[in-house]
Amino acid sequence: MKKVLIAYSSRTGKTETMANYLAEGLRFAACEVEVKKISAIENELDIIGYDAYLFGCPTYHKDMTGGMKQFLFKAELADLTGKLGGAFGSHTHSGESAPMIYDTMQHVFKMDMTDLGALNLTETTVAAEDGLKACQDYGKAMGKKLA
Ligand SMILES: Cc1cc2nc3c(=O)[nH]c(=O)nc-3n(C[C@H](O)[C@H](O)[C@H](O)COP(=O)(O)O)c2cc1C
């Protein structure tokens, strides 16, 4: 069974909801999934050892959070070269965070990124049926690529 780590930050729970829906999609595709807040990840040893990675963060002040920036320095030490990757996040209007994380995973970590791009949803969409479906479909597609 392929193992996937979903690591996320979330202040008011929207990106956390996305993380849980994504996990459902991956589990439909027979993956084993761990969903963790980045605050629970101490160092690169907690990141090493998975077949695929999904990193998620909401947008605040047109940026990812400071915590996510620190987490990405830990992920750098895990050497994720060639691993399957995806990024996600909730926002209200501009949504810079998820595409920035996707960009770092692709160009800095040299990961094999899903061709779906970043899953960048407004919080209104996250709260609706469309959001659930978009997250599950993204998770399922990543699981299919892993299989
Ligand atoms: C102070 C503040 C600043 C924000 N800045 C942005 C922003 O620059 N761009 C954007 O798209 N959303 C912005 N948002 C909206 C959040 O990204 C949105 O509420 C998101 O769903 C929160 O996700 P979370 O529940 O996972 O923390 C901001 C929200 C707050 C409270």
The ligand as an SDF file (V2000), in Angstrom:
LIG
                    3D

 31 33  0  0  0  0  0  0  0  0999 V2000
   -6.2380   39.0270    8.2040 C   0  0  0  0  0  0  0  0  0  0  0  0
   -6.5890   38.1660    7.0280 C   0  0  0  0  0  0  0  0  0  0  0  0
   -5.8920   38.3060    5.8410 C   0  0  0  0  0  0  0  0  0  0  0  0
   -6.2360   37.5400    4.7170 C   0  0  0  0  0  0  0  0  0  0  0  0
   -5.5660   37.7240    3.5510 N   0  0  0  0  0  0  0  0  0  0  0  0
   -5.9650   37.0500    2.4380 C   0  0  0  0  0  0  0  0  0  0  0  0
   -5.3230   37.3060    1.2030 C   0  0  0  0  0  0  0  0  0  0  0  0
   -4.3850   38.0900    1.0730 O   0  0  0  0  0  0  0  0  0  0  0  0
   -5.7690   36.6230    0.1260 N   0  0  0  0  0  0  0  0  0  0  0  0
   -6.8060   35.7130    0.1850 C   0  0  0  0  0  0  0  0  0  0  0  0
   -7.1620   35.1450   -0.8290 O   0  0  0  0  0  0  0  0  0  0  0  0
   -7.4120   35.4540    1.3610 N   0  0  0  0  0  0  0  0  0  0  0  0
   -7.0300   36.1040    2.4760 C   0  0  0  0  0  0  0  0  0  0  0  0
   -7.6440   35.8570    3.6830 N   0  0  0  0  0  0  0  0  0  0  0  0
   -8.7190   34.8600    3.7590 C   0  0  0  0  0  0  0  0  0  0  0  0
   -8.2340   33.4550    4.2190 C   0  0  0  0  0  0  0  0  0  0  0  0
   -7.2910   32.9270    3.3100 O   0  0  0  0  0  0  0  0  0  0  0  0
   -9.4490   32.5230    4.2550 C   0  0  0  0  0  0  0  0  0  0  0  0
  -10.2970   32.9290    5.3080 O   0  0  0  0  0  0  0  0  0  0  0  0
   -9.0870   31.0660    4.3850 C   0  0  0  0  0  0  0  0  0  0  0  0
  -10.2160   30.2920    4.0700 O   0  0  0  0  0  0  0  0  0  0  0  0
   -8.6030   30.7190    5.7810 C   0  0  0  0  0  0  0  0  0  0  0  0
   -8.2180   29.3630    5.7780 O   0  0  0  0  0  0  0  0  0  0  0  0
   -8.0020   28.5510    7.1280 P   0  0  0  0  0  0  0  0  0  0  0  0
   -9.3660   28.3730    7.7740 O   0  0  0  0  0  0  0  0  0  0  0  0
   -7.4480   27.2460    6.6940 O   0  0  0  0  0  0  0  0  0  0  0  0
   -7.0770   29.3290    8.0010 O   0  0  0  0  0  0  0  0  0  0  0  0
   -7.2910   36.5910    4.8110 C   0  0  0  0  0  0  0  0  0  0  0  0
   -7.9760   36.4500    6.0340 C   0  0  0  0  0  0  0  0  0  0  0  0
   -7.6320   37.2250    7.1380 C   0  0  0  0  0  0  0  0  0  0  0  0
   -8.4090   37.0510    8.4230 C   0  0  0  0  0  0  0  0  0  0  0  0
  1  2  1  0
  2  3  1  0
  2 30  2  0
  3  4  2  0
  4  5  1  0
  4 28  1  0
  5  6  2  0
  6  7  1  0
  6 13  1  0
  7  8  2  0
  7  9  1  0
  9 10  1  0
 10 11  2  0
 10 12  1  0
 12 13  2  0
 13 14  1  0
 14 15  1  0
 14 28  1  0
 15 16  1  0
 16 17  1  0
 16 18  1  0
 18 19  1  0
 18 20  1  0
 20 21  1  0
 20 22  1  0
 22 23  1  0
 23 24  1  0
 24 25  2  0
 24 26  1  0
 24 27  1  0
 28 29  2  0
 29 30  1  0
 30 31  1  0
M  END
$$$$
